[in-house]
Amino acid sequence: MWRRFMSVLLRIPASMKVLLGALGWLAFISFLYFQINAENPDRRVVKMGYMPVITNLAAPIMDHVSRHSNDTYFKALKFASFAEMAESLRNGQIDVAFMIAPLSIVLRQQGEDVKVVYIGNRHESTMVTRKDLNIKTLNDLIGRTIAVPMRYSGHNISILNLIEAHNLTGNIKVVEMNPPDMAAALSAGALDAYYVGEPFAAQTIISGHSEKFFYAEDVWNNFICNLVVVRNELIQQQPGMVQQIVNGAVRSGFWASANQQQATEIASKYWKQPIELLNYAFTTPRNRILYDQYIPKENEMRQMAEMMKQVGLVENADISGLIDDSFALAVKVEEVSDVESILSLSK
């Protein structure tokens, strides 16, 4: 019988053996997955949508720390666009959105019952221009094309205000493009410049295809790139869970500021980007990124809404009910020692 089995096995084509091996491995992994979850039937999974930029660094760090928790797993789901993330939040497919700031204002004005509960790490957005163009002033971009992450982004508001201030309205083309596509588009000559959160700007600086035109904070002090939005329903039903989310996000920033190398190693695994790129983005220039400006403020968001109205992105600057700073104000940032301690006060 053994010989007959071996004879049959030897006659199986190599390609079929590979397929059978892959199916066997898949079955084994599936077994382990269900085994783990069977042992943790009460584990809560909180789905967090995010884009792979430094302002949203808390998402992969919280996922990393809680992945094997028996209590709550903060699952980081990477999106390719903020528009897709917004729809997922609308439809209840995610619980938390690390979202580009102006989009939260739009959602609120469209009738979505959402709240801003945390501001992401600041000063991590950069505008770069093609190196071969030798751009020195905004006037040098006349007739050129600049990409921003989306219409409802601080980057778009910022560049449109600069264009208007220099009386260049209509002379510079601003287009929307998903951040992961920007570097390739500029390198191929399809873009002349782009304005985005790091590390996407650093990609073409390192490759030699671009050079820094300005940092976001050079033109907009305390620039807000991304923030955390949750549905008010979650706040009403599970305020303790929302506090855990904000605790973890804030404490992730404080830990990352003191453990930059470890933070980039974690981010590299989640973002599928080289550690060398992330180290450059995190440290150039040094101490650029702000991790302690996380409390959402009514006046900052109202200023953003006013600027959106000025450039025609919204009809009014109403942000009534959008801000809930209570969770951020309640965060305790002491005793953030190792990465495991990030969620130690989140229960």
Long-range contacts (C-beta under 8 A, 24 or more apart in sequence): 40-70, 43-69, 43-70, 43-71, 43-72, 43-73, 44-71, 44-72, 44-73, 44-241, 45-72, 45-73, 45-75, 46-72, 46-73, 46-74, 46-75, 46-95, 46-96, 46-241, 46-245, 47-75, 47-77, 47-93, 47-94, 47-95, 47-96, 48-74, 48-75, 48-76, 48-77, 48-94, 48-95, 48-96, 48-97, 48-98, 48-245, 49-77, 49-79, 49-85, 49-88, 49-89, 49-94, 49-96, 49-97, 49-98, 49-99, 50-76, 50-77, 50-78, 50-79, 50-85, 50-97, 50-98, 51-78, 51-79, 51-82, 51-85, 51-98, 51-100, 51-179, 51-197, 51-226, 52-78, 52-180, 52-267, 52-270, 52-271, 52-273, 53-124, 53-179, 53-196, 53-197, 53-198, 53-199, 53-200, 53-225, 53-226, 54-121, 54-124, 54-197, 54-198, 54-199, 54-281, 54-282, 54-289, 55-98, 55-120, 55-121, 55-122, 55-124, 55-125, 55-197, 55-225, 55-226, 56-98, 56-120, 56-121, 56-226, 57-120, 57-121, 57-252, 57-253, 57-256, 57-263, 57-267, 58-98, 58-120, 58-121, 58-248, 58-249, 58-250, 58-252, 58-253, 59-98, 59-270, 60-266, 60-267, 60-269, 60-270, 60-271, 61-252, 61-255, 61-256, 61-263, 61-266, 61-267, 61-339, 61-342, 62-248, 62-249, 62-252, 62-342, 62-343, 63-270, 64-266, 64-269, 64-270, 64-339, 65-248, 65-339, 65-340, 65-342, 65-343, 66-248, 66-343, 69-343, 71-347, 72-241, 72-244, 72-346, 74-245, 74-248, 74-343, 76-270, 78-270, 78-271, 80-178, 80-180, 81-150, 81-178, 82-149, 82-150, 82-152, 82-153, 83-150, 89-114, 89-229, 89-231, 92-231, 95-230, 95-231, 95-234, 96-228, 96-229, 96-230, 96-245, 97-228, 97-229, 97-230, 98-226, 98-227, 98-228, 99-226, 99-227, 99-228, 99-229, 100-149, 100-150, 100-152, 100-153, 100-154, 100-225, 100-226, 101-153, 101-154, 101-224, 101-225, 101-226, 101-227, 101-301, 101-304, 102-152, 102-153, 102-154, 102-156, 102-157, 102-304, 102-308, 102-313, 103-150, 103-152, 103-153, 104-227, 104-229, 104-322, 105-152, 105-301, 105-304, 105-305, 105-308, 105-314, 105-319, 105-322, 106-152, 106-313, 106-314, 107-229, 108-319, 108-320, 108-321, 108-322, 109-314, 109-316, 109-318, 112-231, 113-231, 113-232, 113-233, 114-229, 114-230, 114-231, 114-232, 114-322, 115-229, 115-230, 115-231, 115-232, 115-235, 115-321, 115-322, 115-323, 115-324, 116-227, 116-228, 116-229, 116-296, 116-301, 116-322, 116-323, 116-324, 117-228, 117-229, 117-230, 117-235, 117-242, 117-245, 117-246, 117-296, 117-324, 117-325, 117-327, 117-328, 118-227, 118-228, 118-245, 118-246, 118-249, 118-250, 118-294, 118-296, 118-327, 118-328, 119-224, 119-227, 119-228, 119-293, 119-294, 119-295, 119-296, 119-328, 120-224, 120-225, 120-226, 120-227, 120-228, 120-249, 120-294, 121-253, 121-256, 121-289, 121-290, 121-291, 122-217, 122-222, 122-223, 122-224, 122-225, 122-289, 122-290, 122-293, 123-215, 123-216, 123-217, 123-222, 123-223, 123-288, 123-289, 123-290, 124-197, 124-198, 124-216, 124-225, 124-281, 124-288, 124-289, 125-154, 125-155, 125-195, 125-196, 125-197, 125-198, 125-201, 125-215, 125-216, 125-223, 125-225, 126-195, 126-196, 126-198, 126-201, 126-202, 126-212, 126-214, 126-215, 126-216, 127-155, 127-159, 127-193, 127-194, 127-195, 127-201, 127-212, 127-213, 127-214, 127-215, 127-216, 128-186, 128-193, 128-194, 128-195, 128-201, 128-204, 128-205, 128-210, 128-211, 128-212, 128-213, 129-192, 129-193, 129-210, 129-211, 129-213, 130-186, 130-189, 130-191, 130-192, 130-193, 130-209, 130-210, 131-208, 131-209, 131-210, 131-211, 133-192, 135-192, 135-193, 135-213, 138-162, 138-163, 138-166, 138-168, 138-172, 139-166, 139-168, 141-168, 141-172, 141-192, 141-193, 142-168, 142-171, 142-172, 143-171, 143-172, 144-172, 144-173, 144-192, 144-193, 145-172, 145-173, 145-174, 145-175, 145-190, 145-191, 145-192, 145-193, 146-172, 146-173, 146-174, 146-175, 146-191, 146-192, 146-193, 146-194, 146-195, 147-174, 147-175, 147-176, 147-177, 147-182, 147-185, 147-186, 147-191, 147-193, 147-194, 147-195, 147-196, 148-174, 148-175, 148-176, 148-177, 148-194, 148-195, 148-196, 149-176, 149-177, 149-178, 149-179, 149-196, 149-197, 150-176, 151-176, 151-313, 152-308, 152-313, 154-216, 154-220, 154-223, 154-224, 154-225, 154-304, 155-195, 155-196, 155-216, 155-225, 156-311, 156-313, 157-304, 157-307, 157-308, 157-311, 157-313, 158-195, 158-216, 158-219, 158-220, 158-223, 159-195, 160-311, 161-307, 161-310, 161-311, 162-219, 164-311, 183-207, 183-209, 186-210, 197-225, 197-226, 198-281, 198-282, 199-271, 199-273, 199-277, 199-278, 199-280, 199-281, 201-281, 202-277, 202-280, 202-281, 202-284, 203-277, 205-280, 206-276, 206-277, 206-280, 215-288, 217-288, 222-290, 222-293, 222-300, 224-300, 224-304, 227-296, 235-324, 242-327, 243-327, 243-330, 243-346, 244-343, 244-346, 244-347, 245-327, 246-327, 246-328, 246-330, 246-331, 247-331, 247-332, 247-343, 247-345, 247-346, 248-342, 248-343, 248-346, 249-294, 250-294, 250-328, 250-331, 250-333, 251-331, 251-333, 251-336, 251-341, 251-342, 251-343, 251-345, 251-346, 252-342, 253-291, 253-292, 253-294, 254-291, 254-292, 254-333, 254-336, 255-336, 255-338, 255-339, 255-341, 255-342, 256-291, 257-289, 257-291, 257-292, 258-336, 259-339, 262-339, 266-339, 294-328, 294-331, 295-325, 295-328, 295-329, 296-323, 296-324, 296-325, 296-328, 297-323, 297-325, 298-323
